[in-house]
Structures are given as C-alpha cells and as structure tokens.
C-alpha cells in the first residue's frame, strides 16, 4: 500500500489480495493466493472490536489557517506564472495511473497527499443523514369504490419505506447499505442522492453540517445506477472519452482530458479492453465485470466528492465484484465519500468496507464498523459461529426474524440501545481523529471545504478555472459552480459526434430503411407506370399522391424506438447535468437529417419519372422538397411520441392509428367542402393534407394542360358505355343547346379546374411546403418540452 493509505489511520492496513486479483490473466485461469491477515480479523475470540483511530500523520505540526489556505488558492488563480504558484498549478487536473509513464494510482495519490500535507491538515467531508423517513401511498385494488354503508371512500394506506434512518459517511471511507430485497437499500441511496422530492422525504441530509443545494449536489456528486446503461457500439475508451467531454470543463485542455481518460482506464483495470466495444445481445463485447467498471468510470470521470452506487456488484462473480469494490476503495482514498448498497458481500469485500448499515423493512437493525458485528450479535444473544461470514449470518438472521409476527423489532430496539452505549466511545474516537494534540483544524463551511478540496487536486466539473468561489461572510451563498461544465455548442458537437459514430457502426438500420423506401417506390412506379392525361389518369394520380405521401409518414415510424432505446441513458446523463436537453434535441435532429435527404432523393428518383409527373426539373426538385418535408414532419411526430410514451409496444399503435386519421381527413377520401363542420378542425391538423395538396398543385397548376377533352367528359358516367359515334352526336346536341362550340378536341377541364373540383386552392404549394416544415419544428419543440417534463429523476 502506498504511503497515502498509511496516512489515513481509519483504513484497514492489512495486505490486500487485490494486487494478486488484478494480475489474474484474462484467460480465466486462477492461481492459488495466500494471505496473512492480522489476528483481530479472525473470529476465534468470538468478539471483534472496532479499530482504534489514531491521530493523522503530521497532526503534531501547526495547522495552516483558513486564510492562508484560501490565499494560496487565490494566488494560484491570479499569478499562475510566478514561482510561488507553480507548485499549486497542478491542481487543475487529476492525474492517475497512466498519466505519467510508469506511474501508478497509489504513487500519484501519495503525491497528492504530500501536496495536501504541505498545505495543512486534511479537511474531510462528512455526509450526515438524520431521521430520514419516506412513505408512499398504497391503494388497494378497487379502493376507489365506496364501502357498503359508508359515505366516504376508503383512505389509501401508507407504506413506510424508510423509518427514521440515521448515520454518516466520511471522506476516505466506504459505507455499505445492506439488507434483503425490499428492505429499502435503493430507497435510502435515492434519498441521500436527492432523488426523492423534498415534500415526500422527511429528515435532513447534510454535508459538513450544511444542507446542499440541488444544483451544487449534481456538480460535486455522481450516482451509479444498478443497470449498466451504455451505448453498445462504443468502445470502452470512447465511452469514457465522451464522458470526459461532457463532465470536464472547457478550460481543461484536450490533452489533459485524454490523460484523465487513460489514467481512469488503468485505475479501473480496463487497459486490455480499452478498444473493445461495450456490446449487447447481438454484438459480443466486454464482460459483465468490465461493463460494470465502465459504468462506474463514466460517473467518476470528473472525480466527484460524493459517490453513490446502487448495488454495483449485482450479477458479478466473486472476483469481479471484489475488483469493483477495490476500485471504489481507491476512489474513497483519493478524497471522496462513497456510499453504496450491496446485497451480500463476500468476506474479502467485507474487509474493504468501513461502515455497515443493515436495513429491515425500512428500519435500521445495525449501524457501525464491520469489526463490531460479532460483539453486537453476542449482546443480542445470537453469537456468530466461527468461520462464518458475519454479513451472511446477519442477513440470514434478519430474514428469519422478518417471518415472525413482530418482525425484526427486537433487533431494531437492540440496535438503538447499542448505539446509545457506544455513543461515548464513538464520540471519543471521532474527536481523537479530528484533533491534533491541542490543535484543532478550523471548522470549514461547505463552500470552503469544496474550495480546499479542489485546491488539493479534486477536479469538479463546472469549476471552470479549477476553483470554486469562496465567500467569507457567514451568510454568503453556496459555492459558485456552473450548472453545466461546457457551453451549449460544445455539448451539441460532442453529442453529434457520438451519434454519428453509433450510426456508422449500425449501417444495417439505415440500409433496411432505404430498402423499404426503394421497394415502396418500385411498387408504386410499376403500378402507376406512365399515367396519361385522361380522366382515369387523373384519378390514378390522386391515388398515387395519397399513397405516396402517407407512405412517407408511415416509414418514419422507425424513428420511434431510436430515443426509446437510449431513453434511460439520456436520463442517467442529464440527471447530473452532463449536458442540456436542448443540446440533445438539436444533435438528434442534425444526425437524423442527412438520412432523410438520401431517402427523399431515392424515392423521388424511383417514382417521379416512372409515373410521368409534370413540371420538368423544377417540378422534380419541388417533389423532392415536399417528400423531404414529409419525412421531416413524420420523423418529428414519431420523435415527439417517443418522448411521451415509454414503450415501443405502446408507441406503434398510436403512430399507426393517428396517421390513419390524418389520411382520412387529408381530402383524398372526402373533399374539404364535404367534411362536416365539427370535423373540419381535424382536416387542418392532418399532416398528410399539406404535402398531398402541394403535390397536387405541383401537378395540376398548369392552365394550358388539359385533362378532359370532347367525349372524355362522358367517362366515369353511365354514358361511358355508348359507342363513340353516339357520344359525338350527344356532344353536338349539347353544343347546339348550349350555344357553345363543343368538339371532340375541345378542352373541357384544365388542371386548375380540377383543383377547384377537389377544393384545393386555399393554400399555394409553397404555403403547404412551409407549413409541413413548420410541423417538423413544432414536433421537435414538443419533444423538448416532453423531455423537460418527463425526465424528472425523483420519486414522489
């Protein structure tokens, strides 16, 4: 172990098997390892006493004053080029592992520790939570029905998930929350991480004795979810690189960001998998343990002061789980508060934990160090057998007690009395840990502690110059930190680049979409091949336009699962302000637009000339434009729905049924002037209406083009079956009666006449084009609003 760990007396200083575990080859072969543990770790004596805390090394020296410390921070900011400030200039970055060839994380931790001691004693963070209580309504099925003979419905029952939970977690330590499924472990982690609305959570959570502002907590903390939410087609190095681009400030040079990524890869033990994709069910990638370490790395890239983890070892084998917790121990030793939930730790993992908090149905049944577990259960009358894992014994006992009518009430009461008896000893050890002989370090406020932590090397995102503003007044606001680490345009550029990489590595998705458009265009081209200018040709053109424009919208339904597949990744990244939601929406739009252009030209080239549509080059490019606008509006509509619904199986029926209604009211099946007034509003809301009328005007707007001549006026009427000679005679008789010259070549109906018959003319084709484009923008704005309202990561 490095001298850094030696300087922290509250850590277990025994030799750890992690060094051997990290040398295990990737071929899966295991070797025999022998470990010599100190005698107090064995249970032959029946009682494990808590480790005694000794004063920190260097505590005998005079403590530097707060004014001197902050002066050094300000000197580093104002005079970075002077010889005095040069030693402190390195605090702008955190360099671990591979940042220096041949260096190790422990060596660099030792370097940071030496710098810290040079500036004064350690200024530890302390996360304290007191009397946390959280209840939810539990309404019985059918409880909305009134009971027989009662005038009021039954009031909903309240289920208590947390019941007066108290404790503390300190910098340099790992606090583990244990308990059976449903005991409240994840709920407690959410409460500490400010993921429960304040109105529902009772009690207090403080850091260094001060309540934390929500935005400040997001900057200085990180939350690792139980599920590994990662992009499967990105490599390990790319995943961490993009996390660094999001979380590290713009003022940090790109070279330093790359160093941070490489150092983190070494710290997490992922060097051999750095160029391997994450993978999913269809693509082979990294192992489960490596994927879990990548998930942790994504959230600790900015070196948070407080780290919350929800069962980080879930689903891992013993060795992988041990390596994950060993990484968390190193993170804690670097100056972070680590709080994690864990289901059932092995004996090796237990040796890495500093504090345990056992829960049973939302109540505390034990809180203290692992070494005190045997004496705790001896007092309870249930001694832990020799050679048995203390946590396994405790969890089995708690599970057994929960099956009884009173549950674990006796153990809860025993823990309360135990805590009262141990309080004087704990206070004495705490004072002994904080004091330095007759000297006590000055009590720092939260914002001052954050500033001091940054000056020691913690790289907090949002602190654009490596420091946080400090105010000397006692009533000054919290430390000044930016809500986001980077400006809007940088976020958008990084998101766009990441999305393009994902798109490039999944070409089959675009290939299938392009194939569907080409096949649809080929079918329509062969069915409506070279339409003439007869009345039947006009009707066939209407059918082609209606099918073609509605097909554009139906093919856009594949945009629905795009966001749904990455919804939870988006929620995880935006929960702690990795980027703005507006940046995501715009990058999502930019990435999807080039494919829409390709699809539009593919469909237009397949159908326009084969069907024989009019307009020449100008008509062709307008046809391309309106097809592109249809794709734009349709993909916007599907994208908006993906922000509203949470499941693909719910989204597809909504898309299909809504587009069917749009086609019904578009004006193809029934003209606008024939639609009942009470449904006319839906006609103007129809997305199909505007591109349908635009292509009709593009085709029939030429007044010199005739579609009905002479006897063609009898087509589609009962007189259509008469011989041609009789049709000519009837035409001449009509000409004589009306006093109008009607011959076989006389133009009866022109294009504008036909548009008037179809009640198309209240808008020009350009109006329809711009309205269709506006629909696309509107749906993306609604998508943004849905993200604002629907991406709240807090329980109620």
Secondary structure, DSSP 8 states (H G I E B T S, - for coil): --HHHHT-TTS--S--THHHHHTS-TT-----------GGGS-TTS----------TTTTS----HHHHHHHHHHHHH-TTSHHHHTTGGGGS---GGGSTT--HHHHHHHHHHHHHHH-S----EEEEEEEEEEEEE--TTTTSB-TT-SSB---EEEEEEEEEEEEEETT-EEEEE-STTSSHHHHHHHHTT-B-TTTEEEEEEETTEE--HHHHHHHEEEE-SS----TTSBHHHHHHHHHHHHS-TTS-HHHHHHHHHHHHHHTT-GGGTTSB---SSS----HHHHHHHHHHHHHTT--SEEEEE-TTTT--HHHHHHHHHHHHHHHHTT-EEEEE-SS--HHHHTT-SEEEEEETTEEEEEE-GGGHHHHHHHHT----TTS-HHHHHHHHHHHHHTSTTTTHHHHHHHHHHHHHHHHHHHHHHHHHHEETTEE-----HHHHHHHHHHTT---TT-TTS--B---STT--S-B--SSSS-HHHHHHHHHHHHHHHHHT-HHHHHHHHHHHHHHHHHHHHHTTT--SSHHHHHHHHHHHHHHHHHHHHHGGGGHHHHHHTHHHHHHHHHTTSS-HHHHHHHHHHHHHHHHHHHHHHHHHHHHHHHT-SSHHHHHHHHHHHHHHHHHHHHHHHHHHHHH-S-HHHHHHHHHHHHHHHHHTSSSSS-GGGS-GGGHHHHHH-HHHHHHHHHHHHHH--TT-EEEEGGGGGTTSGGGGS-HHHHHHHHHHHHHHHT----TT-EEEEHHHHHHHTT--SS-HHHHHHHHHHHHHHHHHHHHHHHHHH----B-
